[in-house]
Amino acid sequence: MMMNPSKILFLVTLFSGTLISACSTSWLGAWTGLEINLLSFIPLMTNSKNMMSTEASLKYFLIQAIASSLFLFSVLLMHLIMMFPTTFEKLTSCLISSALFLKMGAAPFHFWFPGVMEGLTWINSLVLMTWQKIAPLMLLSYILPMNFFTSIVVLMSIIVGSLGGLNQTSMRKIMGYSSINHMGWMIGGMMTGENWWMLYFLIYSFLTTCLCLLFYTFNIFHLTQCFTMTLNTTSKFSLFLTLLSLGGLPPFLGFLPKWLIIQPLTDLNQWFTVTLMVITTLITLFFYLRLTFSSFLFTQLELQWTINPSIHSSPSHIILLTFANLAVSGLLLCTLASYSF
């Protein structure tokens, strides 16, 4: 993504819109921040050389506009019926939650998310999977009711996120369905009343950033490219072990937030939800492991004339591999730090 003055301006307003929503003291101010964030991200998505980005930006705009309209309608309705019984208050909280679920792409409001991901670059996909979810998650944590509707959203998100990635050949769609699955975990963490979902989001953002930058560096977009890419063994190990860490395989860093979410859910006797979460995580790990084993065991090539040494010795590549190693060994470092304190 080439940085010109207009891109820098839209990036600044993108970050400002999220901060306005997160720091707002009124629902109208939060809606204003969401709109600023939306109108700033659309120009960053468009690319005149890629027709799929135009389709993705149009689809994203329509869905977000519908979600913003529903959000504003729900907020106005909530202020109008405050004098009525609590049944209507529960209805408006569900409507506001639905608008925020639609904005972040949680199931069953996920239908737009993989298609939009497919038309974006890796940098834009990274922004969509991480930064664009901060404001909806913060607003959702203020009003999220612990009821049947929220439980259905959590269960559908983890099921759709795990089963949806099984038959995909596009890495961007696989990452999109992985994001839907992680949204289910974060919403489940919110239901407990604890703030563990914030730590979950930070670790998820770190792992997703490492993966997206690695995919961007090695120009990987489809499953077959993982089988035929000519990388040295260190780079391949870093890439695929970070992928397993994102799936939550112990003893990698990605297992820590899942562990922290499971503990309060079991304290609340949410045994069915926890069991389904663990099962769907195993399904997610299945297609990550299938990708890893196929890439390492079947098509491991290191041809000297196809490997560009300047890429693997560049400072950015070394920094990326360092972050990837932190993603792999972070749980051990956290354990040592907890023992030292």
C-alpha positions as a printed Julia matrix, in Angstrom:
341×3 Matrix{Float64}:
   0.0     0.0     0.0
   1.8     3.1    -1.27
   1.78    5.93    1.26
   0.75    9.27   -0.21
  -0.76   12.3     1.6
  -4.34   11.14    1.05
  -3.57    7.65    2.44
  -1.93    9.19    5.5
  -4.96   11.45    6.02
  -7.38    8.51    5.8
  -5.22    6.45    8.17
  -5.26    9.27   10.74
  -9.05    9.62   10.51
  -9.39    5.82   10.63
  -7.58    5.68   13.95
  -9.37    8.8    15.19
 -12.82    7.3    14.46
 -12.04    4.22   16.53
 -10.71    6.29   19.43
 -13.79    8.55   19.32
 -16.07    5.51   19.56
 -14.09    3.88   22.36
 -13.83    7.09   24.42
 -17.32    8.46   23.78
 -19.7     9.02   26.69
 -22.86    8.87   24.55
 -24.25    6.47   21.98
 -24.53    9.26   19.42
 -20.83   10.05   19.81
 -20.02    6.35   19.43
 -22.08    6.24   16.23
 -20.21    9.3    14.91
 -16.87    7.6    15.53
 -18.05    4.45   13.74
 -19.09    6.52   10.71
 -15.76    8.36   10.6
 -13.97    5.02   10.81
 -16.11    3.56    8.01
 -15.71    6.49    5.61
 -11.93    6.48    6.21
 -11.47    2.76    5.5
 -13.35    2.72    2.19
 -10.72    4.78    0.26
  -7.95    2.64    1.74
  -9.64   -0.52    0.4
 -10.06    0.65   -3.19
  -7.39   -0.11   -5.75
  -7.77    0.89   -9.4
  -5.63   -2.07  -10.51
  -7.78   -4.67   -8.75
 -11.46   -4.99   -9.61
 -12.06   -7.34   -6.65
 -11.1    -4.55   -4.25
 -13.82   -2.35   -5.77
 -16.39   -5.08   -5.22
 -15.12   -5.68   -1.7
 -15.24   -1.98   -0.8
 -18.79   -1.62   -2.15
 -19.94   -4.72   -0.26
 -18.24   -3.5     2.91
 -19.83   -0.05    2.6
 -23.36   -1.43    2.13
 -23.11   -3.83    5.07
 -21.59   -1.25    7.38
 -24.19    1.34    6.35
 -26.99   -1.11    7.19
 -25.33   -1.89   10.54
 -24.9     1.82   11.32
 -28.55    2.5    10.47
 -29.69   -0.34   12.73
 -27.37    0.91   15.49
 -28.71    4.47   15.28
 -32.32    3.24   15.12
 -31.77    1.05   18.19
 -30.19    3.87   20.18
 -33.06    6.26   19.34
 -35.59    3.54   20.18
 -33.87    2.9    23.5
 -34.2     6.58   24.46
 -37.84    6.68   23.37
 -39.02    3.68   25.39
 -37.04    4.15   28.59
 -40.29    4.72   30.46
 -41.67    1.31   29.41
 -41.07   -2.07   31.11
 -37.71   -3.86   30.97
 -38.86   -6.17   28.15
 -38.33   -3.38   25.67
 -34.95   -2.57   27.17
 -33.86   -6.15   26.53
 -35.15   -5.84   22.97
 -33.16   -2.66   22.3
 -30.0    -4.16   23.82
 -30.37   -7.15   21.48
 -30.86   -4.78   18.52
 -27.74   -2.78   19.42
 -25.8    -6.02   19.9
 -27.0    -7.28   16.5
 -25.77   -4.09   14.81
 -22.35   -4.46   16.46
 -22.21   -8.18   15.58
 -22.91   -7.23   11.96
 -20.15   -4.62   12.04
 -17.54   -7.02   13.36
 -18.63  -10.01   11.27
 -19.7   -12.44   14.01
 -21.99  -15.32   12.99
 -24.82  -15.44   11.98
 -24.04  -11.96   10.59
 -20.79  -13.15    9.0
 -21.94  -13.66    5.39
 -20.07  -10.59    4.07
 -16.76  -11.1     5.88
 -14.97  -13.85    3.85
 -16.03  -12.28    0.52
 -14.67   -8.88    1.54
 -11.44  -10.47    2.77
 -10.91  -12.14   -0.6
 -10.82   -8.8    -2.43
  -8.3    -7.06   -0.15
  -4.53   -6.94    0.11
  -2.87   -8.5     3.14
  -2.33   -5.1     4.78
  -5.99   -4.13    4.38
  -7.03   -7.6     5.55
  -4.92   -7.1     8.66
  -6.66   -3.78    9.39
 -10.08   -5.39    8.84
  -9.32   -8.32   11.16
  -7.77   -6.29   13.98
  -8.26   -2.52   14.14
 -11.77   -2.48   12.66
 -13.0    -4.74   15.47
 -11.81   -2.56   18.35
 -14.72   -0.08   18.39
 -17.54   -2.68   18.02
 -15.97   -4.87   20.71
 -15.57   -1.97   23.13
 -19.17   -0.84   22.61
 -20.4    -4.42   22.86
 -18.65   -4.91   26.2
 -20.75   -2.07   27.68
 -24.16   -3.6    26.98
 -23.68   -7.3    26.18
 -26.52   -9.21   27.84
 -25.89  -12.74   29.09
 -28.93  -14.35   27.51
 -29.92  -17.0    24.99
 -29.32  -14.71   22.01
 -25.7   -14.05   22.98
 -25.09  -17.76   23.6
 -26.42  -18.55   20.11
 -24.06  -15.95   18.58
 -21.09  -17.43   20.45
 -21.94  -21.02   19.43
 -22.62  -20.11   15.8
 -19.41  -18.06   15.55
 -17.18  -20.87   16.78
 -18.98  -23.47   14.62
 -19.05  -21.37   11.42
 -15.46  -20.22   11.95
 -14.17  -23.78   12.28
 -16.27  -25.58    9.66
 -16.15  -22.73    7.12
 -12.38  -22.95    6.71
 -12.28  -26.69    5.95
 -12.92  -26.5     2.18
 -11.19  -23.18    1.48
  -8.17  -22.82   -0.79
  -7.69  -19.07   -0.32
  -5.48  -18.09    2.61
  -7.4   -14.84    3.04
 -10.67  -16.73    3.43
  -9.04  -19.16    5.86
  -7.86  -16.2     7.94
 -11.34  -14.67    7.66
 -13.05  -17.77    9.04
 -10.37  -17.97   11.72
 -11.27  -14.4    12.71
 -14.96  -15.38   12.98
 -13.98  -18.26   15.26
 -11.91  -15.98   17.49
 -14.8   -13.51   17.66
 -16.86  -16.26   19.26
 -14.16  -16.76   21.9
 -13.98  -13.03   22.67
 -17.76  -12.67   22.97
 -17.77  -15.74   25.21
 -15.16  -14.03   27.39
 -17.38  -10.93   27.6
 -20.28  -13.05   28.87
 -18.28  -13.92   31.99
 -18.11  -10.28   33.04
 -14.32  -10.37   33.1
 -11.9    -8.36   30.96
  -9.95  -11.35   29.7
 -11.31  -10.69   26.22
  -8.99   -7.65   26.0
  -5.92   -9.81   26.56
  -7.35  -12.32   24.09
  -7.74   -9.56   21.49
  -4.19   -8.28   22.05
  -2.64  -11.73   21.59
  -4.93  -12.47   18.63
  -3.93   -9.17   17.01
  -0.23   -9.9    17.56
  -0.46  -13.38   16.02
  -2.6   -12.16   13.1
  -0.15   -9.32   12.44
   2.78  -11.74   12.33
   0.95  -14.07    9.93
  -0.35  -11.36    7.6
   3.07   -9.72    7.35
   4.69  -13.09    6.62
   2.09  -13.83    3.93
   2.61  -10.34    2.52
   6.4   -10.69    2.51
   6.37  -14.07    0.76
   3.42  -13.11   -1.5
   1.22  -16.05   -0.46
  -2.49  -15.91   -1.3
  -3.6   -19.5    -1.97
  -3.16  -22.93   -0.46
  -1.15  -24.3    -3.38
   1.46  -21.59   -2.95
   2.22  -22.97    0.52
   3.04  -26.33   -1.07
   5.31  -24.96   -3.78
   6.94  -21.94   -2.13
  10.73  -22.08   -2.02
  11.61  -20.8     1.43
  14.35  -21.88    3.75
  13.43  -24.17    6.61
  13.61  -21.43    9.27
  11.1   -19.24    7.47
   8.74  -22.16    6.9
   8.9   -23.22   10.53
   8.23  -19.67   11.7
   5.27  -19.28    9.33
   3.5   -22.54   10.09
   4.22  -22.66   13.82
   2.75  -19.16   14.09
  -0.3   -20.53   12.25
  -0.57  -23.34   14.8
  -0.17  -20.79   17.58
  -3.11  -18.82   16.17
  -5.13  -22.05   16.28
  -4.46  -22.38   20.01
  -2.18  -25.41   20.07
  -0.28  -25.76   23.35
   2.46  -24.95   24.28
   2.34  -21.93   21.93
   1.28  -18.4    22.88
  -2.15  -18.73   21.24
  -3.15  -21.3    23.85
  -2.88  -18.77   26.72
  -5.96  -16.61   25.9
  -8.11  -19.68   25.25
  -7.04  -21.03   28.62
  -7.99  -17.74   30.28
 -11.45  -17.75   28.65
 -12.17  -21.41   29.49
 -11.48  -20.9    33.21
 -14.24  -18.31   33.99
 -16.7   -20.11   31.7
 -16.24  -23.32   33.68
 -16.71  -21.35   36.92
 -20.11  -20.28   35.54
 -20.96  -23.94   34.72
 -21.08  -23.26   30.97
 -19.99  -26.82   30.27
 -21.76  -27.21   26.94
 -20.28  -23.97   25.56
 -16.77  -24.85   26.74
 -16.99  -28.36   25.29
 -18.14  -27.03   21.92
 -15.4   -24.39   21.97
 -12.72  -27.03   22.5
 -14.14  -29.32   19.8
 -14.32  -26.53   17.21
 -10.77  -25.47   18.1
  -9.64  -29.02   17.31
 -11.38  -28.76   13.93
  -9.58  -25.48   13.26
  -6.27  -27.08   14.22
  -7.04  -29.96   11.87
  -6.87  -27.88    8.7
  -3.91  -25.89   10.04
  -2.06  -29.15   10.71
  -3.11  -30.52    7.31
  -1.62  -27.46    5.65
   1.56  -27.68    7.74
   2.18  -31.39    7.19
   1.51  -31.15    3.46
   3.87  -28.24    3.05
   6.7   -29.79    5.05
   6.52  -33.49    4.25
   5.33  -33.59    0.64
   6.85  -30.58   -1.1
   9.86  -29.38    0.86
  12.14  -27.79   -1.76
  15.27  -25.73   -1.23
  16.63  -25.0    -4.7
  19.55  -22.59   -4.57
  18.68  -20.8    -7.8
  15.11  -20.01   -6.7
  15.87  -18.62   -3.23
  16.5   -14.9    -3.05
  19.11  -14.39   -0.3
  18.42  -10.66   -0.04
  14.88  -11.33    1.23
  15.97  -13.7     4.0
  18.81  -11.46    5.18
  16.92   -8.16    5.16
  16.27   -6.42    8.53
  12.5    -6.53    8.05
  12.62  -10.3     7.49
  14.73  -10.79   10.61
  12.31   -8.68   12.67
   9.37  -10.69   11.3
  11.02  -13.98   12.24
  11.74  -12.61   15.72
   8.07  -11.74   16.23
   7.08  -15.16   14.86
   9.38  -16.86   17.38
   7.77  -14.8    20.15
   4.39  -16.05   18.94
   5.67  -19.61   19.24
   7.52  -19.39   22.56
   5.46  -16.66   24.25
   3.61  -19.03   26.6
   6.91  -20.28   28.03
   8.09  -16.7    28.55
   4.78  -15.79   30.28
   5.15  -18.81   32.57
   8.7   -17.87   33.51
   7.64  -14.27   34.15
   4.77  -15.37   36.41
   7.12  -17.59   38.43
   9.64  -14.76   38.8
   6.97  -12.43   40.19
